[in-house]
Amino acid sequence: MLPDLTQYLWIIWLVLALLFVIVELITLEFTFLMLAGGTLLGGLGVYLLGGPWWLQIGMAAALSALLLFTIRPLLLRLLRRGREPAKTNVDALYGMGARVTSPFVDEYGAVRLDNGETWTAKIAEGTTDVPPPGARVTVVAVLGATVEVADPAAAPERSPDDG
């Protein structure tokens, strides 16, 4: 005769919650944490109160969904408030200082950015003075593999969306 496996459902609920917590530690997005909470509160909670297996699954699913759509957005907003996200890739180049490394010929030359990268540079439109090698300039635009530079005092305020 086979034993009644529903008496061991508490082990399944604990293992499932532990699995969700482990996955949450890898993803760090609070999704699996909410699933673990629904599993513990709904599944294990109803089991401890003597509810049938189908009610345990239903409550675990309902509480997980409730936590996902109510608590998770609040936690994410709390985690991300107070500071602008760090600019990366091309967005980080706008406004960065640079030093001219080779003379400009036909509006093109080379600069070494403050982050250590060497880029082909183009003189920004409206710049009257050509900076000599060793002069400080500021990146005002990124045009593919070329940065557009201007004198730091005359550099216009531009954003990545301006082109």
N, C-alpha and C positions, 0 to 999 in steps of 0.2 A: 504494500500500500504506500502511495506517495504522500509525503508530508504536505501540509498546507503551507504553500510558499508565501502567502500574504502575511504571515506572522514575521517574516524577515524583511518586509518592505522598509523598515526603518534603516536597515543597512544600505539599501539602494538609495534612499534619500540622502543619507550622509555622504556616500561615495559620489553621488551626482553633485551635491553642493561643493564638495572638496574639488572635484574636477572643474567646476565652474570658477572657483576661486583661483585655481592654478592657471587657467586660461586667462582670467582677468589680470593676473600678475604679468602676463606676457603682453596683452593688448593695451591695458591702461586706459580704457574708454568707458568704464562703468557699466557696460552692457552685461557682461557675464557676472558682475557683482550683483546686479539686479535679479538675474536669473537664479543665482545662488540664494539670494534673500527670499525669492518666491518659493524656491524648493524647500528651504528650511521652514519658513513660516506656513506655507500652504500645505506642502506634501507631508512633511514630518509633523507639523502641528495637528493636522487633521488625523494623521495616524495615531498620535498620542491621545487624541480625544475619542478614538474608537471609530472613526469614520471608515466607510468602505473604500476600496482601492480607486474606484472611478471618481469619487468625490475628492480624494487626495490629488489625483492628476488634474482634475478641474480647478481646484483651489490653487494648486501650484502654478498652473498656467495663468489663471486670472490675476493672482498676486504678482507674478512676474511681469505681466503686461502693465498692471497698474504702476508698479515701481519703475518700469522702463519709461512710461509716458508722463510720470509726475516727478519722481525724485531725481532721475538721471539728468533731465535738463537743468534742474536747479544746481546739482553738483557740478555739471560742466560749466555753467555760467559763473559759479563761485570760483572754480579753478582757473578760469581764463580772464577774470576781471582785473583791472588795475594796470595793465601794461599792454603796449602794442606788441604784436608778434615780431620777433627778430626778422629783419630783412635778410634774404638769402639770394644766392645766385646773381642774376643780372640786377635785380632790384637793389642789392647792396652797393652797386657801383655808383648810383646816382648821388652826386655831391661828394664823392670820395676825392681826396687830394691825390696829386700825382706829380712826378718830376719828369721834365722833358729829358730824354736820353739821346735822341738824335735830332738834327735840325729838320725843320719842316721844309719840304720841297713840294711845290704845287699843292699846298694846304695839307699835306700828309707828312707824318713823322712817327716817332715812337715815344711812348711814355712808360715809366714804371710806376704803377699804382702803389698806394700806401700799403696794400696787402701783399706786395711783392711780385705781382704779375706784370709782365710786359705786354703792352697792347699797341697795336697800330692806332694812331690818333689822327683826327682831323680837326682843324681849327673851326670853332663854332662860327656860324654866320653872324656878321655884325662885329666881329673882332678885328680891330684895325692893326694892332701890334702883333707881330709874330714872335712868340716866346723863344728865346735862345735856349740852347741845351743847358740844363741845370736849373731852369726857371720852374717855379711852382705853378701848377694849373689845377683846375677842378673839372671833374667829369660832369657834363651837363646832359649828355644823351649817350645811348648805346645803339649803334647802327650795325647790327650783325656782329662781325668780329672786329669792329672799329669803334673806338670811343670818340665822342665829340668833346673837345676840351675848350675851356676859356680861362682867362685870367681870374683868379679867385675873387678879386674885388668886383669884377664885372660879370660874374657868372649869374645868369638868370635862374630863378627858381623853377625847376621842372620836375616832373614826376615820371615814373616809368610809363604811365598812360599817355604822356605827351608824345612819345616816340623817341 
